[in-house]
Amino acid sequence: MSHITSYIQENLNRFLDELFVILRTPSVSSIPAHSPDMLNCAKQLVQALNFAGADFAEVFPTAGHPVVFGKKMIDPSLPTVLVYGHYDVQPIDPRNLWDSDPFEPEIRNGAIYGRGANDDKGQLFMHIKALEYLLRHNKLSCNVKFLLEGEEEIGSESLKAWAENHKDMLKCDAILVSDTTMLDEKVPSINCGMRGLAYLEVEVTGPNKDLHSGHYGGAVANPINELCAMIASLIDSNGKITVEGFYDDVLDLSVEERAMLARAPFEIEHYKKSIDINEVKGEVGYSTLERTGIRPCLDVNGIWGGFIGEGSKTVIPSQAFAKISMRLVPNQNHKKIAALFEKHFIKIASPCVTVKVKPHHGGQPFLTPISSEMYKTASNAIQEVYGIEPVPTRGGGSIPILADLQDILGVNPLLMGFGLERDTIHSPNESFLISQFTKGIEAIVKFFEGYSG
């Protein structure tokens, strides 16, 4: 048994007690009433960094929720790793589907259950505990900085400007992130790229008020019907997005690159069974993993309008709304895609309705070369802990701020995540296996022991 493994086992109960304090704080960034909880959680992380041995840790105000910055500088001549994470969490709805209180974490079947257990409090806390071990045993071989934000779940709206204003303070040689999943606890992986995001809200307006569907039905365009028809036209029968110019900047991978990504083990029947579907669907000519990693997509995330209360009310609604997201791949620009979508959506609208498109948050996709020293160090660390070489993958989700940090600081991020699909992040009963939590700490320790810039 390695020294770090022994240290984790001896201190695991304390680690969990400390983590549970943070998990109990309902730091839901999208709900204004939780603003005091956001500040409280940030202060808790400062305390955790100080206890681990940081030279400096402080809460910094932003235009939105606060940022936590901390550092341990052992030698300015050595390389510096910036650890990025976020302490804000998703709302808990629907509450009735949780098997336990979302903000009263508990352990069941070897896993921590609670909102933020995985995304991202549990995973960022692994880095704090890794720092604690490295400093307690004089094993840290590079400088470490922490950037922990409170707005990732709402698009990191304030962090880009804050990071630009504090660029010198954040200066580093690499960005390390644990906010993603790996393929399987028996088949580890490293995420070397993520898709970008363009997120918009659309509004379709017909008559100037709700109308009696008996008096006006069949004579007046129904905004909900019109919206549904417009949405249906956005993807063709081959799974291609019909927005003009959408694919202009998409880079197609070579046969060799696709073959490398195909090393990832994937059982289509298990995939379908895990989410109770009869068949998969997507862009023709690509596998399921390619559709979620190297190809862009468009999805409706919410749609509403008219009467949806209990009972009946026969109206033609005045308005209908939808929220639409597009996941983007390297070389696509989220602002350009949002503009192309707006132009296209207005163009396909019937003259019977008027349309408004409101852009929400977005972010750029990014890639980290697997030939980099950082990737190799992470690969070696994970192989040592899991006993198998990790598979390079690309994530289908988005962490928009990482592309901004890559641009601002001029260094690449690497996603060394330890979550699993079973953890159901963003959904009820979010969880994080304790075995993944402890292996994550161990792998992060070995990464820092081996990193030389």
CORGIPE-V124933 format. One record per run of one state. SS is the DSSP state (alpha for helix, beta for strand, coil for the rest). FROM is the first residue (numbers start at 0). LEN is the number of residues. If there is no record, write none. Layout:
ss | from | len
SS | FROM | LEN
SS | FROM | LEN
This chain:
ss | from | len
coil | 0 | 2
alpha | 2 | 21
coil | 23 | 4
beta | 27 | 1
coil | 28 | 3
alpha | 31 | 21
coil | 52 | 3
beta | 55 | 5
coil | 60 | 6
beta | 66 | 6
coil | 72 | 7
beta | 79 | 7
coil | 86 | 2
beta | 88 | 1
coil | 89 | 5
alpha | 94 | 3
coil | 97 | 8
beta | 105 | 3
coil | 108 | 2
beta | 110 | 3
coil | 113 | 7
alpha | 120 | 16
coil | 136 | 6
beta | 142 | 7
coil | 149 | 2
alpha | 151 | 3
coil | 154 | 4
alpha | 158 | 7
coil | 165 | 1
alpha | 166 | 4
coil | 170 | 3
beta | 173 | 4
coil | 177 | 3
beta | 180 | 1
coil | 181 | 7
beta | 188 | 6
coil | 194 | 1
beta | 195 | 10
coil | 205 | 5
beta | 210 | 2
alpha | 212 | 4
coil | 216 | 6
alpha | 222 | 10
coil | 232 | 2
beta | 234 | 1
coil | 235 | 5
beta | 240 | 1
coil | 241 | 13
alpha | 254 | 7
coil | 261 | 6
alpha | 267 | 7
coil | 274 | 13
alpha | 287 | 6
coil | 293 | 3
beta | 296 | 9
coil | 305 | 9
beta | 314 | 2
coil | 316 | 2
beta | 318 | 10
coil | 328 | 5
alpha | 333 | 14
coil | 347 | 6
beta | 353 | 10
coil | 363 | 2
beta | 365 | 2
coil | 367 | 5
alpha | 372 | 14
coil | 386 | 4
beta | 390 | 5
coil | 395 | 4
alpha | 399 | 10
coil | 409 | 3
beta | 412 | 3
coil | 415 | 3
beta | 418 | 1
coil | 419 | 1
alpha | 420 | 3
coil | 423 | 7
beta | 430 | 3
alpha | 433 | 17
coil | 450 | 3
